[in-house]
Amino acid sequence: MDYAAGKPVEPRAIEAMLPYMKSSYGNPSSLHVFSQKAKRALEEARTKIAELINAESTESIVFTSGATESNNLAIKGIANRNKDRGTRIITSSVEHMSVVNPVKFLTTKGFEAIFLPVDKFGSLNLENLGKELNDKTALVSIVYANGEIGTIEPIREISKIVHGKNAYLHVDATAACGQIPIDVKSEGIDLLTLSSNDMYGPKGMGALYIKEGIRVEPLLHGGGQERGLRSGTENLPGIVGFGKAAEITKQEMHSNSEGLTKLRDNLIEGLLKPLPYAFLNGHPTKRLPDNVSVRYSFIEGESMLLSLDMMGVFASSGSACTSKTLEPSHVLLAIGLRHEEAHGSLMLTLGKENIQEEVEYVIGLMPGIVKRLRAISPLTPKELKE
Amino acid sequence: MYTEKVMEHFKNPHNLGEIPDADGVGTVGNPVCGDLMTIYIKVKDNRLVDIKFKTFGCGAAIATSSMTTDLAKGKTLEEAMKLSRADVAGSLGGLPPVKMHCSNLAADALHAAIKDYYQKTGREVKK
């Protein structure tokens, strides 16, 4: 149950990709007939991505190597190309590192960064957003829904506030794009990051939606592919697979998400109910259908993961002990958890192959694991209050 | 990621628990960092006749605590003071590099427990 870390590629997407590796390997940018088939496939995939998010035209979709590149292109591309609009960039304290780090990087290049706080559920405080927005704000970048705690942000309301000050709104929809319907037009989104693998497409593929008329400086300069915004020969098999995954997502998202939401709620209840000092991270209802994030006091996340791993369950944690930096997740700290609480977090992300029996299996395992680790731990409820 | 030996000690830690009438108690680490361990010792004729631990932390923290108590049990206080983090990690067949500093604190907890015993009994801390 660690689907957020990686998903299997949808078999129908693999089928769609195969011809573009075996026989139709033409370069979409060439002129001969052989390459025209590649060009058509490229544009068909672009159309499917545009349709998924109700983009005004297919030309507003730029293919990238994934969400990290899309976020970098949006943030650095807008900031560098629109200095005349201002040098302030506003984002939240629950963003993915591929938003956090480009924004931090820009502060070394003369830009000013504001990281807005969130409430205990991880929802952005709109009043703060209004206060921090000024005439020098070029860009506001907010995650559609956080991948760690699942909280869905009020994008429509955010958009109204941002556009009231004439700034651009970039939305990182990496975790959300395969699970909840997104409409860039009606929600007022100027730039949107999409990830292929998060909708069961191949890894190493993503896209950035850029509203018509918005100027963005490219990250890669070269042969001028993707209207000059992303040079480099197109990864045609990847693009075709991504397009197919987007088409399937559009058709099947509703029923998949309904099923996932039921599993999610069963799992959350089953993980929390039997144990004292067990809590939910993130919002109880404004939540991604696949996301379960809980925490247990007095024990540490990695030892929970190891215990689950021994029983064949793969999960994830916001604990420092599972990270490269030895710091607990910044998202868990941003929702107000103390370090020792963040260490006790457990994240399970569901996928369309999970079934109720698996949910029940995990629910059955958890009390034993938590009780055993608590028996090993020197911490008690007394320390929790101190 | 972990050796079989580490997993063995994580699954079935040795000498787990507390000693209510311990002769020495040592606590190191901090729950804020994600690792906290307490070691309890019982001393007779200058030897560690009983030793127990409690640990909050990752798999490596639990395994190193268990191994430390195994290595220390029955040793004289002088021998136990010489027991190092490297001895513990070595006996477990090694630890991932990132865990060497943050989670390998049990030898320090043992030394702290022995110093506590020396203090309580008015003896000089021997190196």
Boltz contact constraints between the chains, C-beta under 6 A:
constraints:
  - contact:
      token1: [A, 300]
      token2: [B, 34]
      max_distance: 6.0
  - contact:
      token1: [A, 300]
      token2: [B, 57]
      max_distance: 6.0
  - contact:
      token1: [A, 300]
      token2: [B, 58]
      max_distance: 6.0
  - contact:
      token1: [A, 302]
      token2: [B, 58]
      max_distance: 6.0
  - contact:
      token1: [A, 303]
      token2: [B, 58]
      max_distance: 6.0
  - contact:
      token1: [A, 303]
      token2: [B, 59]
      max_distance: 6.0
  - contact:
      token1: [A, 306]
      token2: [B, 59]
      max_distance: 6.0
  - contact:
      token1: [A, 320]
      token2: [B, 34]
      max_distance: 6.0
  - contact:
      token1: [A, 321]
      token2: [B, 34]
      max_distance: 6.0
  - contact:
      token1: [A, 321]
      token2: [B, 58]
      max_distance: 6.0
  - contact:
      token1: [A, 339]
      token2: [B, 32]
      max_distance: 6.0
  - contact:
      token1: [A, 340]
      token2: [B, 31]
      max_distance: 6.0
  - contact:
      token1: [A, 340]
      token2: [B, 32]
      max_distance: 6.0
  - contact:
      token1: [A, 343]
      token2: [B, 34]
      max_distance: 6.0
  - contact:
      token1: [A, 376]
      token2: [B, 55]
      max_distance: 6.0
  - contact:
      token1: [A, 377]
      token2: [B, 56]
      max_distance: 6.0
  - contact:
      token1: [A, 378]
      token2: [B, 38]
      max_distance: 6.0
  - contact:
      token1: [A, 378]
      token2: [B, 54]
      max_distance: 6.0
  - contact:
      token1: [A, 379]
      token2: [B, 56]
      max_distance: 6.0
